[in-house]
Amino acid sequence: MDELKKQYKNYISLGYFCSVAMELEKYGLRDYSYPFDWIISDFEGIVSAINDNFSDYLDYDNLYQSKKVRSTYLDQKYQFVFIHDFDKYKCLDSQLDFVREKHRRRIERFYEKITEPTLFIRYISDEASDENGKSKELLYIEENIDDILGTFKRYNPENDIIWIANQGVISDVIKIYHVVRDENDTCCRKPFDNSTELHQYFETVEYPMRKDNLLRYQRKQKKKNSYFTRICKKLTNKADSLLRKEYVHAKEF
């Protein structure tokens, strides 16, 4: 079945990084925040989290802080990297409840929405490969495709997944929409724009909330790119670097 000929109630990012959610937002197809939008995710971890009802998600004992970027934490159980949720100047204890509550809402919303026909979008990571140069994530998907689809279709039989990957990530098991990796990068930051098929579908598919979502996105971009916002952020970052000390967690990666 060609998923790009169907219309869905929801369009939800499965990562592996933020650009998939950003593209959905830019095209007016993103109504809410979901658990995998703003993290770097291992796909096997995603399937496990959904099947396990996110058991021990963001458990204190499973969290490791990046030595290079102190605001970045790894959930070792699911191999999820949180790059937008934590303050590098605050101890983990003082902010973890807030982060958990934010993600709890996203998880509840996720389970609620996927009972309706949903198209999931996963950008396959090829950052880790086997001895033959094949993406380890793709190998996992190919070897477990029936179970993976079963996980998502269990909530609604009309749920589907489309797979995006860099050129050179080839499969005879799943259909992949290929994109050209950005120069000096590991991925394509605007995958919908980069693929004619994806652009045409996401640009034209009927979606009742598209107009409202686009207006919200435009307001968000205007605020983000305003001179005042950029100056305030720059001054705040400068003051923080001078006056505050970065927190160092006991567990690091």
C-alpha angles and dihedrals in degrees: 000000000000106000091195091068093059134080120226136196093227138023113203132181121232092186135197083191140355101275095078091060090042091054092049088051093048091051092049095247100113115089100167145007116268131192098262099043102093105025135080104245140195107222095219086053090053093053091046093048093051093047092046095046087244092295112192090001110170090002109173093232092054097052122102125184123226114246091210100044111027094197090061122089133184123216097213096197095061099019093238119153117210111206102161105038108068137065112227092212097055127076115250094244093058096055106028097089091055092049092047092051092050091051093043089061091048092049093049090049090048094055091045096050099044091065082076122067104287135180111212120201122206125182104207113230118227095178090108119047138174127245089279093054095253120141110261090213092054090050090053091049094048093048094047104029096125093051091044093052089044090057093057099035090052087078094045127354089220092062114115139179128218120199126218124188144160118273109275095041097112130181136176090192103057134026111250126196104216126216133183114253114239117254112276091003138103095232148013111272094201103038097162091053091046096056120064092206095049094044093050093048099044092042095053109027112117111255122166096208096046096102094049092044092051092051090051091047092051092051090049092050092047091053093044093050098041117121092235093053093048093048093048091050092048093049093046092051091048093050092047092052091052101041107029133063121224115247116240115207123213092239118056140172 
